[in-house]
Amino acid sequence: MAVAASWGDAVGERLRRWLRFGLLSLSLAGSQVIWSLELAYGTPYLLSIGLSKEATGYVWLAGPLSGLVMQPVIGSLSDSSTSSFRRRKYMIGCSLVVAWATCVIAFSHPLARLLLDVLGVGLGDWDPVRHKHMATFTQILSVLGFWVLDFAINGLQVMARALILDHASVSEQNEANAWHGRMLHIGNIVGYWCGWVDLSSWPVLAWVGGGQFRRFAVLSLACMGLCVGITCATTHESNSRCPSPRDEGMWRRVAHSLHQVYHVGRALPRPILRVCLVQVFATMSWFPFLFYGTTYVLDMAQHASKHRKEDYEKSGSFAMLLFAILALVSGSVLPTISLAGTDGSAPRTRGLSLRTLWTCGALLQGCILLGTFFVHTRAQAMLLLLLMGGPWSVWMWVPYAMIGEFVREAEGQGVAAPPDADDQLPAQRIMERPRSLTPDDMPRLPHGPSTLDRERYTSSSRTTSASYGASIVSRGPDLVKPDDFSTRDHSACGGTVLGIHNLAIVIPQFVVAFASSLIFRFTHGHRGDVAWVLRFGGLMALVAAACTRLVPLTMTERQCRHPEYTLLPDDEEAEAEGVDAAPPGLAPPR
């Protein structure tokens, strides 16, 4: 009976954790449905309205520009918000803008006709002048819609990820971000499935009119609204106890946020900087595939057969659907063999580190993309897209789990590093309260600190808390005195850190956009121009794989490999126990 009761409690706890993390990350599934609309079908749609492949490369500059501005600024603004809806109000606002932009894209043709009627251009639909202006207006509205969509969706996703950082403890970061990845895969499955099935046969969408793309856009908006609404309704936030000045206007707050992003970026610890370095090359390997994967299948299908264009597009959609399904399966299995985090009851002692999983995923991705040299049929191209689901599941999970743990370590909530883990200790320095400790002020360790230990401790602050409550990275100025505005720019902010990490993802997209345009220019009119873009991504994946070996182990991975190093006690707890508080990273074995 006792064994059965214990087993039942374990199962119940596991189900509660699944429900908690599932609801917390559900908004990401909704946002990813919109992303699938843009990434998988954006390029074919732009080509269908008359834009060249070279021009689409410049259209996708909206992605890096929006991420460059929106994620750090929105993340910082939400960090400084005093509302109990500090993240969620920005999520809702960004969702409304996403809905507007998606409607502009989906209904660009009737909107262009309406504008021509208002301006009185042309004598009728038969007029060649009106037809020419109709195409131009449709292209302008579509490009404008994609740009606004990119800005809004970036804001929505950084808020969703900041909620995960807020509500997951240090040992839960791996599991929470695994759910983050699973929700993205589910969003992709829904999106690619909607693009594959014949939505024109659905009576419920008959009122929408138009073709497959418009009906998919409307359906994706419904999915996004449902998912974001559930997350906002089931997630509770606490307001900041340190209010910002009431007289600050929006522009002043934005300027303050940019100032904070600059100072936080300068204080990033070495482990986070190394994750960002890997992301630079990983991004240059993934976005050629994301933007041109379905176009690659379309080109291979056109060369291989004489079917209708709709059949070609369905081939690309079906391949991306299989890609998303494999990513979901892989994203559900791989976290169970990772060393980081816990399984809900006890730490793992065996498994692969996150950086090893990332290395393997990047190597596999590089081999697959360089395999385009040997692809000659539509079926082979579809298999290539399918296999990319494995590396994709790693990329959607591992970097964010690493960032989550490194940020928690920066708060001082962590495990002590073994003496040889030099790369871990700089994570303690991120956005700490300034202290002026001298070696004489240091608490004495049982075995006595070395000169290196004293230097490390002098540049580090004591552990703030051993309990895993709301992250001080996400609470921001809560730990700063209300009148101490001089240190608020250096306060730890979860949204800001995630926004800075996102810069390493969006800035390389400029390189991808220009590289794609150059490749299309040099291969114009030749078969396999899209394949050369994918091969460029394959080379970048191999570089990213090499860079992953520079990323150190996370906190929980070090704890699993060195169980004799325990969680650091809080200063107050140590004082109550009558022992000296050990400096971060130097706690002796118990």
C-alpha positions in Angstrom: 0.0 0.0 0.0 2.8 2.4 0.9 4.5 1.7 -2.4 1.3 2.3 -4.3 0.6 5.5 -2.5 4.2 6.7 -3.1 3.8 5.8 -6.8 0.5 7.6 -7.0 2.0 10.7 -5.3 4.8 10.7 -7.8 2.5 10.4 -10.8 0.2 13.1 -9.4 3.2 15.4 -8.9 4.4 14.7 -12.4 1.0 15.5 -13.9 0.8 18.8 -11.9 4.2 19.8 -13.3 3.1 19.0 -16.8 -0.1 21.0 -16.4 1.8 23.9 -14.9 4.5 24.1 -17.5 2.0 23.3 -20.3 -0.3 26.2 -19.4 2.7 28.5 -18.8 4.2 27.9 -22.3 0.9 27.5 -24.2 1.1 31.0 -25.6 4.3 30.0 -27.5 2.2 27.4 -29.4 -0.1 30.1 -30.5 2.7 32.4 -31.6 4.4 29.6 -33.4 1.3 28.9 -35.5 1.7 32.5 -36.8 5.4 32.0 -37.3 4.7 28.9 -39.4 2.4 31.0 -41.5 5.2 33.4 -42.2 8.3 31.2 -42.3 6.8 28.3 -44.3 4.4 30.1 -46.6 5.7 33.7 -46.6 8.2 33.2 -49.4 5.9 31.3 -51.7 3.2 33.9 -51.0 5.5 36.8 -51.9 6.6 35.0 -55.0 3.0 34.5 -56.0 2.3 38.2 -55.9 5.2 39.1 -58.2 8.2 39.6 -56.0 11.5 38.1 -57.1 13.5 35.7 -55.0 16.2 38.4 -54.6 13.6 40.9 -53.3 12.2 38.4 -50.8 15.7 38.3 -49.2 15.3 42.1 -48.4 11.8 41.6 -47.2 13.1 39.2 -44.5 15.3 41.9 -43.1 12.2 42.7 -41.1 13.0 39.7 -38.9 16.4 40.8 -37.6 15.4 44.5 -37.4 12.4 43.7 -35.3 14.3 41.4 -33.0 17.1 43.9 -32.7 14.7 46.5 -31.4 11.6 44.9 -30.0 12.8 42.1 -27.8 15.3 44.0 -25.7 13.1 47.1 -25.4 9.8 45.3 -24.7 11.7 43.0 -22.3 13.2 45.9 -20.4 9.8 47.8 -20.3 8.1 44.8 -18.8 10.8 44.4 -16.2 10.3 47.9 -15.0 6.5 47.6 -15.0 4.8 48.0 -11.6 1.6 46.3 -12.7 0.6 42.8 -11.6 0.1 42.2 -15.4 3.6 43.3 -16.2 4.3 40.6 -18.8 0.8 39.8 -19.8 -0.3 43.3 -20.8 2.5 43.4 -23.3 1.6 39.9 -24.5 -2.0 41.0 -25.2 -0.9 44.3 -26.9 1.5 42.4 -29.2 -1.2 39.8 -30.0 -3.5 42.6 -31.1 -0.9 44.0 -33.4 -0.1 40.5 -34.8 -3.8 40.1 -35.6 -3.9 43.4 -37.5 -0.8 42.7 -39.5 -1.9 39.2 -40.4 -5.2 40.5 -41.7 -3.4 43.1 -43.8 -1.4 40.4 -45.4 -4.2 37.9 -45.9 -6.6 40.5 -47.3 -4.0 42.6 -49.2 -5.8 42.1 -52.5 -9.2 43.3 -51.5 -7.6 46.1 -49.5 -5.6 47.2 -52.5 -8.8 47.2 -54.6 -10.4 49.4 -51.9 -7.6 51.8 -52.0 -7.7 52.1 -55.8 -11.4 52.8 -55.6 -10.8 55.5 -53.1 -8.1 57.1 -55.1 -10.0 56.6 -58.4 -7.2 54.8 -60.2 -8.1 53.2 -63.5 -11.4 52.8 -65.3 -12.2 49.3 -64.2 -10.7 45.9 -63.6 -10.2 45.5 -67.3 -7.9 48.6 -67.4 -4.2 47.6 -67.7 -3.2 50.7 -65.7 -5.5 49.6 -62.8 -4.2 46.0 -63.0 -0.6 47.3 -62.8 -1.4 49.5 -59.8 -3.3 46.6 -58.2 -0.2 44.4 -58.2 1.9 47.2 -56.8 -0.5 48.1 -54.0 -0.9 44.4 -53.1 2.9 44.0 -52.8 3.2 47.2 -50.7 0.5 46.1 -48.3 1.9 42.6 -48.0 5.5 43.7 -47.3 4.2 46.3 -44.8 2.1 43.6 -43.1 5.1 41.2 -42.8 7.3 43.9 -41.3 4.7 44.9 -38.7 4.0 41.2 -38.0 7.7 40.5 -37.4 7.9 43.4 -34.9 4.8 42.2 -33.0 5.6 38.5 -32.9 9.0 39.2 -31.5 7.5 41.1 -28.6 5.0 38.4 -28.0 7.6 35.6 -27.9 10.0 37.4 -25.6 7.2 38.0 -23.1 6.2 34.3 -23.3 9.8 33.3 -22.6 10.1 35.8 -19.8 7.1 34.3 -18.0 8.9 30.9 -18.1 12.0 32.4 -16.6 9.9 34.1 -13.9 8.0 31.0 -12.8 10.6 28.3 -13.1 13.2 27.6 -10.4 16.9 26.8 -11.1 16.3 23.1 -11.2 13.1 23.5 -13.3 14.7 25.6 -16.1 15.6 22.5 -18.2 12.1 21.0 -17.9 10.3 24.3 -18.3 12.3 25.1 -21.5 11.7 21.6 -22.7 8.0 22.4 -22.6 8.8 25.6 -24.3 10.2 23.6 -27.2 7.4 21.2 -27.2 4.8 24.0 -27.5 6.7 25.4 -30.4 6.7 22.0 -32.1 2.9 21.7 -31.5 2.4 25.1 -33.0 4.4 24.1 -36.0 2.4 20.9 -36.4 -0.9 22.8 -36.3 0.5 25.4 -38.7 1.9 23.0 -41.2 -1.1 20.7 -41.0 -3.4 23.7 -41.8 -1.2 24.5 -44.8 -1.4 20.9 -46.0 -5.1 20.2 -45.8 -7.6 21.7 -48.1 -9.2 24.5 -46.1 -11.5 25.5 -49.0 -13.6 22.4 -48.1 -14.2 23.7 -44.6 -17.7 25.2 -44.5 -16.8 27.1 -41.3 -14.3 29.2 -43.3 -16.4 29.8 -46.3 -17.2 33.4 -45.2 -13.4 34.2 -45.4 -13.2 33.8 -49.2 -9.9 33.8 -51.0 -7.4 31.0 -51.3 -5.6 28.6 -48.9 -3.3 31.3 -47.5 -6.1 33.6 -46.4 -8.0 30.9 -44.7 -4.9 29.6 -43.0 -4.2 33.1 -41.7 -7.6 33.5 -40.2 -7.4 30.0 -38.6 -3.9 30.8 -37.2 -5.2 34.0 -35.6 -7.9 32.0 -33.8 -5.3 29.5 -32.5 -3.1 32.4 -31.3 -5.9 34.2 -29.5 -7.0 31.0 -27.7 -3.5 30.0 -26.6 -2.5 33.5 -25.4 -5.8 33.9 -23.6 -5.4 30.7 -21.7 -1.8 31.5 -20.6 -2.8 35.0 -19.5 -5.8 33.7 -17.6 -4.0 30.9 -15.7 -0.7 32.7 -15.0 -0.4 35.1 -12.0 2.3 37.7 -11.6 3.3 39.9 -8.7 3.8 43.6 -9.0 7.0 45.2 -8.2 7.5 46.7 -4.8 9.8 49.4 -6.2 7.7 51.7 -8.4 9.2 53.7 -11.2 8.8 57.5 -11.2 5.2 58.3 -12.1 6.1 61.3 -14.3 8.0 59.2 -16.9 6.4 59.2 -20.3 6.6 56.4 -22.8 9.6 57.8 -24.8 11.5 58.4 -21.5 10.8 54.8 -20.5 12.0 53.6 -23.8 15.2 55.6 -23.5 15.7 54.3 -20.0 15.2 50.7 -21.3 17.8 51.2 -24.0 20.2 52.6 -21.4 19.5 49.5 -19.2 20.0 47.1 -22.2 23.5 48.7 -22.8 24.6 48.3 -19.2 23.1 44.8 -18.7 24.9 43.8 -21.9 28.2 44.9 -20.6 27.7 42.9 -17.4 26.8 39.6 -19.1 28.7 36.7 -17.6 31.0 34.6 -19.7 28.7 31.5 -20.0 25.9 33.6 -21.5 28.2 35.3 -23.8 29.4 31.9 -25.1 25.9 30.8 -25.7 25.3 34.0 -27.7 28.4 33.2 -29.7 27.1 29.8 -30.7 23.7 31.4 -31.5 25.4 33.7 -34.0 26.4 30.8 -36.2 23.4 28.6 -35.4 21.1 31.4 -36.7 23.1 31.7 -39.9 22.5 27.9 -40.4 18.8 27.8 -39.5 17.2 30.8 -41.2 18.2 29.8 -44.8 16.3 26.6 -44.1 13.3 28.3 -42.4 12.9 30.9 -45.2 13.6 28.7 -48.2 12.9 25.1 -47.1 9.4 24.8 -48.7 10.7 26.7 -51.7 13.4 24.1 -52.1 10.8 21.3 -52.2 8.8 23.4 -54.6 11.7 23.8 -57.0 12.6 20.1 -56.8 9.0 19.2 -57.5 8.8 21.5 -60.5 11.9 20.0 -62.0 10.7 16.4 -61.4 7.1 16.5 -62.5 4.4 18.5 -64.4 1.7 18.6 -61.7 -0.2 21.7 -60.8 1.4 24.4 -58.7 -1.0 23.6 -55.8 0.4 20.1 -55.7 3.9 21.4 -55.4 2.9 23.6 -52.5 1.2 20.8 -50.7 4.4 18.7 -51.0 6.3 21.4 -49.2 3.6 21.7 -46.6 3.5 18.0 -46.0 7.3 17.8 -45.6 7.2 20.6 -43.0 4.4 18.8 -41.2 6.5 15.7 -41.0 9.4 17.9 -39.9 7.3 19.3 -37.0 6.1 15.8 -35.9 9.7 14.5 -35.8 10.7 17.6 -33.8 7.9 17.0 -31.3 8.9 13.4 -30.8 12.6 14.3 -30.5 11.8 17.2 -28.2 9.9 14.8 -25.9 12.6 12.1 -25.8 15.9 14.1 -25.6 15.2 15.9 -22.4 14.8 12.6 -20.6 18.4 11.7 -21.3 19.9 15.1 -20.5 22.0 15.6 -17.4 20.6 19.1 -16.6 17.7 19.6 -14.2 15.8 17.0 -12.3 13.2 14.4 -13.1 10.9 15.8 -10.4 12.2 13.5 -7.6 16.0 13.2 -7.8 18.9 14.6 -9.8 20.1 12.4 -12.6 23.6 11.0 -12.3 23.9 9.8 -15.9 23.1 11.5 -19.1 24.3 13.9 -21.8 25.2 17.5 -21.1 23.2 20.2 -22.8 26.3 21.3 -24.8 26.9 17.8 -26.0 23.4 17.5 -27.2 23.8 20.9 -28.9 27.0 19.8 -30.6 25.4 16.6 -31.9 22.4 18.5 -33.2 24.5 21.1 -35.0 26.7 18.4 -36.6 23.6 16.5 -37.8 22.1 19.7 -39.2 25.3 20.5 -41.1 25.4 17.0 -42.7 21.8 17.2 -43.7 22.0 20.6 -45.4 25.3 19.7 -47.2 23.4 16.6 -48.3 21.6 18.8 -50.9 24.5 17.9 -53.2 23.0 14.4 -53.4 19.3 15.4 -53.6 17.7 15.1 -57.1 14.0 14.2 -56.5 11.0 15.7 -54.7 10.9 12.7 -52.3 14.6 13.2 -51.4 14.0 16.9 -50.8 11.0 16.1 -48.5 13.2 13.6 -46.6 15.8 16.3 -46.1 13.2 18.6 -44.5 11.8 15.8 -42.4 15.3 15.0 -40.9 15.8 18.6 -39.9 13.2 18.0 -37.2 15.8 16.4 -34.9 18.3 19.3 -34.8 15.4 21.8 -34.7 14.1 20.2 -31.4 17.6 20.7 -29.9 17.8 24.4 -31.0 14.4 25.2 -29.6 15.2 23.8 -26.2 18.9 23.7 -25.2 20.0 27.3 -25.6 17.0 28.6 -23.5 17.6 26.0 -20.8 21.2 27.1 -20.6 20.3 30.7 -20.4 17.8 30.0 -17.7 20.3 28.2 -15.5 23.1 30.7 -16.1 20.8 33.5 -15.2 19.7 31.7 -12.0 23.4 31.2 -11.2 24.0 34.9 -11.7 21.4 35.5 -9.0 23.6 33.6 -6.5 21.0 30.8 -6.3 23.1 27.8 -7.2 25.5 25.0 -6.5 29.1 25.5 -5.7 31.5 24.9 -8.6 34.3 22.5 -8.3 37.7 24.2 -8.1 38.5 23.5 -11.7 35.2 25.1 -13.0 36.7 28.5 -13.7 34.2 29.3 -16.4 31.3 29.0 -14.1 32.2 31.7 -11.6 31.9 34.8 -13.8 28.2 34.0 -14.0 28.0 35.4 -10.5 28.9 38.9 -11.5 25.8 39.7 -13.6 24.0 42.8 -12.4 24.9 42.4 -8.7 24.4 45.0 -6.1 27.7 47.0 -5.7 29.7 45.9 -2.7 33.0 47.1 -1.3 34.2 44.0 0.4 37.8 43.6 1.4 39.6 40.4 2.0 39.3 41.0 5.8 35.6 41.2 5.4 35.4 37.8 3.9 33.9 35.0 6.0 36.4 32.3 6.9 36.1 29.0 5.1 36.9 25.8 7.0 39.8 25.0 4.7 40.8 28.6 4.2 40.4 30.4 0.9 43.3 30.7 -1.5 44.4 33.9 -3.1 42.3 33.0 -6.2 39.4 32.3 -4.0 39.7 35.7 -2.3 39.8 37.4 -5.7 36.7 35.6 -6.8 34.9 36.4 -3.7 35.9 40.1 -3.8 34.3 40.4 -7.2 31.2 38.5 -6.2 28.3 39.1 -3.9 27.0 36.7 -1.3 24.1 34.4 -2.0 20.9 36.4 -2.0 18.6 33.5 -1.2 18.7 29.7 -1.3 15.0 29.5 -1.9 13.7 29.3 -5.4 11.1 32.1 -5.5 10.6 34.7 -8.2 13.8 35.3 -10.0 15.6 38.5 -9.1 16.4 38.7 -12.8 12.7 39.1 -13.5 11.9 41.1 -10.3 14.4 43.6 -11.4 14.6 46.6 -9.0 12.8 44.8 -6.1 16.2 44.2 -4.4 17.2 47.9 -4.8 16.2 50.5 -2.3 13.4 52.7 -3.6 15.5 55.8 -3.4 18.6 54.2 -4.9 18.0 55.0 -8.6 21.7 55.0 -9.3 21.8 51.2 -9.3 18.5 50.6 -11.1 20.2 50.5 -14.5 22.3 47.6 -13.3 19.4 45.6 -11.7 18.9 42.1 -12.9 16.1 41.9 -15.5 14.9 38.7 -17.1 13.2 40.3 -20.1 16.3 42.3 -20.8 18.7 39.3 -20.6 16.4 37.3 -23.0 16.3 40.3 -25.3 20.1 40.6 -25.4 20.3 36.9 -26.0 17.9 37.4 -28.9 20.3 39.9 -30.4 22.7 37.1 -31.1 19.8 35.4 -33.0 18.6 38.4 -35.0 21.8 40.2 -36.0 23.1 37.3 -38.0 19.9 37.4 -40.0 21.2 40.5 -41.7 24.1 38.3 -43.0 21.7 35.6 -44.1 19.5 38.1 -45.9 22.4 39.6 -47.8 24.1 36.3 -48.4 20.8 34.8 -49.8 20.4 37.8 -52.2 24.0 37.5 -53.4 23.6 33.7 -53.9 20.5 34.3 -55.9 22.2 37.0 -58.0 25.1 34.8 -58.9 23.0 31.7 -59.5 20.1 33.5 -61.3 18.5 31.3 -63.9 20.4 28.2 -62.8 18.8 25.1 -61.3 19.5 24.7 -57.6 19.9 28.3 -56.6 17.9 27.6 -53.4 20.1 24.6 -52.7 23.2 26.8 -52.5 21.5 28.9 -49.8 20.9 25.8 -47.8 24.5 24.7 -48.3 25.6 28.0 -46.9 23.5 27.2 -43.8 25.2 23.7 -43.6 28.6 25.3 -43.3 27.5 27.6 -40.6 26.1 24.7 -38.7 29.5 23.0 -38.6 31.0 26.2 -37.2 28.3 26.4 -34.6 29.0 22.8 -33.6 32.7 23.7 -32.9 31.7 26.7 -30.9 29.4 24.7 -28.6 32.4 23.1 -27.0 33.3 26.5 -25.5 30.0 26.6 -23.4 30.5 25.4 -19.8 28.3 23.0 -17.9 25.2 24.4 -16.3 24.6 24.5 -12.5 22.6 21.3 -12.2 25.0 19.5 -14.5 27.9 20.3 -12.2 25.9 19.3 -9.2 25.1 15.9 -10.8 28.8 15.3 -11.8 30.1 16.6 -8.4 27.4 15.7 -5.9 29.7 16.6 -3.0 29.2 20.3 -3.8 25.9 21.3 -2.4 23.6 24.3 -2.8 24.9 27.4 -1.1 23.1 28.4 2.1 21.5 31.8 2.5 23.4 34.3 4.6 20.7 34.4 7.2 20.3 30.6 7.2 24.1 30.2 7.7 24.1 32.7 10.5 21.2 30.9 12.2 23.1 27.6 12.0 26.2 29.3 13.6 28.4 28.9 10.6 30.1 31.3 8.3 28.4 31.9 5.0 30.5 30.6 2.2 31.2 32.8 -0.8 29.4 31.9 -4.1 31.1 29.1 -6.0 33.3 28.1 -3.0 31.1 26.1 -0.7 33.0 23.1 0.7 31.7 19.6 0.5 29.5 18.4 3.3 
